[in-house]
Amino acid sequence: MYSITSVEDLQELNPYVIIGCGGGGEKFSNLEGIETVGFLDDNPEKQGKLFCGLEVASNLSDLFESTDANTVAVMLPIGAEGAALKYAVEALANGKNAVVSFRSLSLCENESLLKLASQNDVVIKEISPRLDVVREICGTAPEKCCEVLPKISYEPKAKVVFVGGTSQECGKRTTTKSLGIEAEKRGMKAAVISTDEMGLEKPTVFNFRAGSLSAMDIPSAILSSMKYVEERDSPDIIFIEGQSSLTEDGNPHPRGLSACILIGANPDAVIVGHRPNHPYREPRGIDYEVKAIEAVVPTTKVVGLSINLRNKDEGMTVEDFEKEYGLPAADMYDGGASKLLDAILDYLDE
């Protein structure tokens, strides 16, 4: 097997030249018993500087001549597949062992490297996602790593509004759509991004099920969505539909999904949806969700509440929530989008 299962597997291949002077390279070099004799990075800004106590090189053949490296560890991120393959081939062709990461060079998709290693009487090993362990524990697992999107940084030009909620099925999709419609009525160019497979109604510009992505990929998908829609449509304002809740009781599974979408959106303002007396969810409540959202993204502000009165108590009104929480509150089925958009725009103008 070519999968690394213990640190002892790595120690047997000492000493190392490590490709990649970032988080992965640092973590690898800090593993117990790992001997590192050189670092290399393609980024000219890192070359010639110290990294983990060693000067960063720019040429692998120079490190082969100046060190007694036995193995090359290629610790590059998703998106650097070409560079990872290049360095793995160079290592094996020069009679060095190689350790690669599933993030940039999965051996199950590059079996020719196994043949090249055998021909040169060296070994190639992979630090894998250990889906075999997940399969043993849970009885099933994905066939391969589902973290595939490149990690990007992007700062939208338009203002971004995130629509969260205290639970699932509390009105987030209806609120997001209604805000987009209201913005367009006022002559604004709005982009509505749905993160659910059911987000099919206009004015949604596109939808995808964020819950089908790896937690590591969800922020990338949100950032890429905003970048894509800005390059294509140049919107004035972007509304992003959240999923589930950060604080809902009873069903912990989607809470991480909610956090990933929120973090990717990094919104300027937030609307929180709430469905009192929810018949089949267990929301902790508005206070909990507001505090959680503003803790996860300290630069944002919850500026209004969208109240779903489908299961209301007799005599209950949105004004009750406005008085209790000190935030503008509205019912989307009673013309409430105008009130909440006013709250959003007033806050963004401050």
N, C-alpha and C positions, 0 to 999 in steps of 0.2 A: 504493500500500500504506500501511496505517496503522501498521505495526509499526516501532518504533525499532530501527535497526540499528547506529547509531554515536553517539558523544557529540556529533558535529557536528550530527546531526539535532536534538539538544536545544539546542545553542548557538544555532541559527538562530531559536529561539523566545524568547530572553531579552528582558527580565528576568521572573522568576517570583515568584508567590505560591505557597507550598507548604502544602497541607492535610495535617496529620498531623505532630505533633511527637514522633515516636518514631524507631525505627531506620530505617524507610524514608525518612522526611523528611530525617533527618540524612545518610543515604547519598546521597540525590539532591542535596542542597545542596552536598555535598563533591565532586561530579563535576567534572572539569576544565572550566573555562570557564563554569560555571553562575553566573549572577547572580541572587541571591535578594534580593528587596526586602520580603518579608513572610512571616510564618508564621501559621497559624490552627489551632486545635485545639478540639474540642467539650468537652474535659475542663476544667471550671472550675478545677481545681487547677493546670493549666498556664497558663491565661490570665493575662496581665499579667506573666508571668515571662520572663526571657531564655532564648532557645533559639538556639544557634548565633549569638549576638551580637545577635539581634533580639527585640523584645518580641512575645510571642504574642498574637494578636488573637482576638476571639470572633465577629466579624461580617465576612463577605466583602465586602459592599458598602462598608464603611468602608475596607478596604484598596484597593478600586478607586479611591476618592476621594483617598486619601492617598499612593498610590504610582503609579509609571508602569508597573506590571506589564503585560506583554503576554500572559502565559500563566499559567494555573492548573495546577499539578501536584498531582494527587490521589493521595497516597501513604498510603493506608489499608489495613489488613490484611484478610485473610479474616474474614468475619463483620460487616464494616462496609459491606456492599453498598448499603444504603439511603442512608447518608450520602454514599458515593462518588457515587452517581447524582445525588443532590440538588446536590452542589457542581459536578459536571460540567455539568449542565443550567444552573445559575446562571451559570457562566462563559461558556458558549456564548451564552446569551440576552443577556448583557451585552457581546457582541462581543469576548470574549477567547478565545484558543486554549486548548486543554486537553490535558494529558498525563495519562493514567491508567495504573494498574497492573493487570495481569491478575489479581492477587490479590483485588481487590475489585470490579473493573469490566471484565470482558472485553468487548471491542468486538464479537467474533463473536456474542455473546449479546445485544448492545444496539445493533443496527444503526441504530436510529432516531436515535442520537446522531450518526452520520455524516451523516444527512440534515439534522439540526438545524444541524450545523456548516456544511454547504454552504449552507443557507438564509441563514445569518448571515455568510457570506463569511469564515469562520475555519476552522481545522483542528483536528482531534482526533487524537492519536497515542497508541499504547499501548506501554508497556514490557512486552514479552511474555516467555514462558518460552523463546523461541527453539527451539521444537520442530522448526522447519524445519532448523536446524543439526543436531540429533540425527538427523533423517530422512536428511539428506545423508551423515552420517558412518556411520550404522548400517544404512541402507537401510529403516528403519521407525521409527515413533514414535507415541505416543498422538495421537489426533485433537485433544485439548485437554488443558490442565493437569489432572493428577489430584490435585493438592493442594487439598482442598475443606473439610476439617474446621476448625472454629473452634479456636483455641488457648486452652486453659483451664488454670487452676491449681486444684489440688484436693489436699487433705491428708486421706487416709482416717482414719476413726476406728478401724477395725479394724487389727490387725497384718497386714502383707503379707509373704508368702513367695514368692520367685521360684525356680522350678526351671529351672536352666540345665544345660549339659552340655559335654562336650569335643568333641562332633561331632554331626552329624545321626544319627538313628536309634540313639540310645544309651539310650533309656528315659525321656525327659522326660515324655511324656504319661502313661505307666503310673505313674510316680512321683507326678505331680501328682494324678492320680485316686486313687491309693492313700492319699496323705496326707489327701485330703478324706474318704475313707471312714473312715479311722482317727479323724479328728477328730470325725466324727459319732457314731461308736461311743462316744466319751467324753462325749457330751452337748453338744459344741460345735456352734454354728451355723456351718458352713463354706460358703464360696463358692468354687467352682473355675471359673476362667476359662481357656478354651482358646483359643490363638491360631493354631489350625490347622483346616482344613476337615474333618479326620478326628476332631476332638475331640467325639465324639457320645455318649460313654458317661456314665452317671450316676456320680458326682454333679455332673458339669459343669452349671453353670447356663445357660451359653450359649457358643457358639464362633463365631469368625470367622477368616478367613485373613488374618493381619496382613501377609503377604507380598504381598497384592494392593493394599495401600495405598501411597501416597507415603511416603517416609521421614519427611517432615515431619508426616505425619498419624498415624503409628503411636503416638507418645507420647500424642497427643490421644485416640486410640481407647482406649488403656489407661486413661488417667485418667478418661475418660468412662464406661468400663465399671465401674470401681471406684465412681464416684459413683452410677451407675445402680443397681448391686446393693446398695449401702448404703442408698439411699433406698427401695428396694423390699423388701429382705430383712433389713436390719440384722444382718449376719453378725458373728461374733466374730473370725473369721480369714479372710483371702483368700489363696488359692493361685493363682498365675499361671504358666501353662506358657510356658516360653521356646521359642525355635526355634534350631536350628543351634548355633553356638558363636562366641565372640569370637576364638578362636585356631586353629580347624581349618585344616589345610593342604589344598592341592589344589583347593578350591572356594571362592574368595573371595566369591562373590555373596551368600550368606545371612548373612555375618558382620555386615554393617551392620544387617540385620534383627534379629539377636540384640541388638545394642547398643540399637536403638530401643525394643525391648520392655523391656529392662532399665531404661533411663532412664525410661520412662513408669511402670514399676512402682515405681521408687525403693524397693526392698524393705527391710524391717527385718531379714530373714534370708534366706539362700540355701542351697539344696541343689544340689550339682553331680552330674550323672549322668556315668558313664563306662562304655564298653564296650571292655574290653581285646581286642586282636587283631581289631579291627573289620574285617570282610571287604571292605568297599568304601568306607570313609572313612579319612581320615588325621588323626586327632587328635594334636595336639602333646603333650597330656598334662594331668594334673590340676593340677600346679604352675602351668603357664602359665595355665590357665583361672581358677584361684582368684585369682592375682595380677591378671589382667586385670579380673575382675568387681569386685574391691575397689578397683581403680584408677579404674574408670569411675564407681562409686558408693562414694566413700570412707566413707560413713556406714553401710554395710552390712557383713555378716560372713558368710562361708561357714561353716556350722556342721555340715555332714554330707555324706556321699558316698553316692549310690545306684549300686551296682555291678551292671551287667548282665553276667552270667556266661555268656551264650549261647555265646561263643567262647573260653572260658577255657582256659588251659593245664592240663594234668593236675596235680591237686593244688592248684590255685589256690583261695583262699578270700577272703571279704571281710575277714577278719582281717589278711590280708597288706597290704591297702590301709590299714587302720586303723593298723597299726604304721608303715607307711612315711610316711603323711601326717599322723598325729596328729589325725585327725578320726574321729568315729563313722561307720562304714560299714555298709551293709546291702544285702541283695538283696530287691527287692520281691516276688519269687516265693517267698520263704522267710520271710514274715512280717516283713519289714524295715521296713514303714511305722511300726510302733509305736516302734521304736528311733529312727528319724529324727524322728518327732514329739516324742519325749521330748527329743531334742537341741535341737529348735527351741524348745520351751516353756521348757526350762532356760535357754537363752540369752536369750529374751525376758523372763524373770523376773529376770534379773540387773540 
